[in-house]
Amino acid sequence: MKIRKATLDDFEIIAEYNYRLAKETEDKELDRECLIGGVKALLEDESKGVYHVCEVEGTVVGQIMYTYEWSDWRNGFFLWIQSVYVDANYRKQGVFKALYDYIKKMCDTNEQVIGLRLYVEKENQIAQKTYQNLGMDECGYLMYEYEKRKSK
């Protein structure tokens, strides 16, 4: 396994994995044109976030993305983990753990980064157990949103 920062050349597989992620976890059909535009925008501007991919024998088999949240209370950044996906043929082989450990090491070695956060569907008990097994704790917040453009 090789973990590397994604490049613009990876936009198609990342968009495909994001499409599958939405379908598998939330039964949402994302607008592919909008999705491709969003992936490209992030890959072209690191201030929006960063994707990393996991390759096996030159094939991208998993991805993880993070965005930034500044905490004035803690005078540092949280990295918000998002868009995590592992190809079905490579699940239960340590791909997610390798991606997570890579990002956690970045957190642990950068004084400006104070922690990692992610959100998970309430019903997704398997993912919650995975995050707990990695040493993450459930925090005491509920998440609310206003979405100007609702996806299906």
N, C-alpha and C positions, 0 to 999 in steps of 0.2 A: 504494500500500500504506500502511496505517495500523496501527501497533502500539499497543496500549493494554492497560492492566491489565484483566483479566476481572472481571466482576461476577456476582452471583448469577443475573442474567438469562441468562447464557451457559451455565448448567449443563447444559442438554440437548445442545447441540452438543459441549461438552467431553466429556461422558460418551459420546456417540456416537463421537467421534474416539478416545477411549481404548479403546472396545470394538474399533474397527477396528484400532487399533495392536496390541493383544494378538493379534488373529486373524491379521494380516498378518505379524507378526514372530516370534511364538511358537506360532502355531496354537492359541491358547487361547480358549475361550469363557468370557468373564467373566459373572458373575452381575450382571445389569443393575441390579437393586434395590440390591445392595451397592455397585456402582460409582457409581450416582447419589448414594447416601448419602455415599460417600467424597469425591466431587467437591464436593457441597454443604458438607460439613464443612470442607474446605479453603477454599472461597470465603468462608465465614462466619468463619474464624479464620486470620488472616494468620500467626500464630505457627506454623502447620502448613506453610505454604508459600504461594506466589503463582503464579497463572496469568497469562500474557499471551497475547493473541490477535492475529492478523494479519487485518485486514479488507481486502477488495478490493470497492469499490463497495458498502460496507455489509454485505457477507457475510463471515462468519468462515470463512477458508480454511486457517488453521493455528493451532497453539498450541504453547506451551512452558511448562513449570512448573519452579519450583525450590523446593527445601527447604534447610534450613540444617544445617550441621555445624560445631560449635565445635571449633577445634583449639587445645588448650592448648599444644602445642609451638610454635605460631606466633602465639598470642594474637590470633586472628581467625577469621572465618567463611569456610568454603568454601560456595559455592552449588552444590548438586547439581542438575544439569539432568535433568529427567524428563518423561515424558508428552509427548514431542515428536511432533507429527503435522502433516502437510500433506495436504490433500485431494488425491486422485489427479489431479484436473483442473488443479491448480496447481503440481504438482511441476516441478522444473527451471526455475523462473521466479524464483528468488531469495527465496522465502518463508522457508525455513529460515535462510538466511544473514542475512536482515533480523531475524528473531527472535533468533538467536544474537548478532548484533552489538549489538542492543538490551540484552541481558543482560550482554554483555561490557563495554559502556560503563558500566553500573551498577557492575560489579565494579571497573573501572579508576578510577572517580571516587569510590568509597566506601572510606575508609581502613580500615574494619572488615572489609571483604571482601578476602580474600587470594588468592582464586582460584576457578576453576570446575572442577567434576568431573562426570563422567557415566559410566554403564556402558553397554556395548554387547554384544550377543550375539557370541560368539566366531566364529560363522560369517558374520556380517554384514560382509563385506569392503567393501561399498559405503559403509556408514555409517562404518566405520573410516577409509577414505580421505577421506571428507568432513571428518571431525574433524581429521585430520592436515593437510588443506589449509587449515583455519581456524587452524592454528598450535597445536593441542593436541598434547600428547605422551602416548604410552602410559606409564602409570606401572607400577611394579614390584609391584603387588598383584594377587592373585587375590581374588575375592569369594566369601564363604561366607555361608550364611544358615540360620536355623532359622525355619520358617514354621509357626505354630500352625494356621492355617486354610489348607490347600492349595487353590488354584484348579485347575480342570480343565485 
